[in-house]
Amino acid sequence: MRLFETIDIQENFKNPVLTIGNYDGIHLGHRRIIDRVKERARDISGTPMLMTFDPHPLHILGPDRELAAITPREEKVRLIAEAGIEVLFVLPFTADFARLSPEAFVASILVERLAIKGLVIGYDFRFGTGGKGEVGLLRELGAGQGFFVEVIGAVTVAGEKVGSNRIRKLVEEGDAAFARMLLARPYAIEGTVVRAKGRGAAIGYPTINLGTDYPLIPKTGVYVTRVEIEGQNFGAVTNIGCNPTFEEGGERSIETFILDFDGLLYGKRVRLHFLARIRDEEKFSSVDALRDRIAADVERARAYFREEGKEGP
């Protein structure tokens, strides 16, 4: 995949078929649009393309409503490439860009600079200053400028529309299983293994402590997880919280006990996939009570992996 961070390029793409949007999460709805872009591009021997923005438009249009990204930029680019897009534009979203009228956006960017043959968008797509550009206007402009416009309807799972806001809320509420359904993959965060206080090892369950700058962290609690380390996958149990058994008001930590793993990982980059939530974080009356509960959590995780056939690499 080719990545461009500006529209000011000297490139002539063959029969471009484009989609535009924030694409935060690259969820089931996004993937349906991307698949249709690829299909329409194949029909005309064209180039499947995607345009997104950095920062998120809310940084400019409504900073008081800023949302934590489901997929930070690097992760979003990786997922878009894996989905089969050939050309990706990640354009800076500025106040000047936000002031472009729908007509100017279509004429100066989509037609003059990209010469698109088609545009595939979601049902709720809006563009141009104040979001005044809606599907009807876009169809009209496309007919006049010589490109087709196709609108993809909402994707639903278990009666709910798939959307970035819904997925974000599910992660914040700790519903890892349903978030996984809407994403078509487990929600994941990435970070570096950092040194901690070593309490896990002292009670027989050594953990890795993840330092991460991902803005969207699942709700405090205990989860069945999978840890990806240098291309290998291991079943795990992860606690997100403040270790209330040992101290009050501590900083939030992300601690993971990896099943059947023995090794030092300090300083390594790992990816942590959230599969299912086990329970809330609790304050126990003693270290022995905590140890017993961790043992039960580990057994529950092992049962999960046995049932799913996912234990080990």
Secondary structure, DSSP 8 states (H G I E B T S, - for coil): -EEES-S------SSEEEEES---S--HHHHHHHHHHHHHHHHTT-EEEEEEEES-THHHH-GGG----SS-HHHHHHHHHHHT-SEEEEEE--HHHHT--HHHIIIIIIITTT--SEEEEETT--BSGGG-B-HHHHHHHHHHHT-EEEEE---EETTEE--HHHHHHHHHHT-HHHHHHHHTS-EEEEEEEE----HHHHTT---EEEE---S----SEEEEEEEEETTEEEEEEEEEE--TTT-SS---EEEEEETT-----TT-EEEEEEEEEEE-----SSHHHHHHHHHHHHHHHHHHHHHHT----
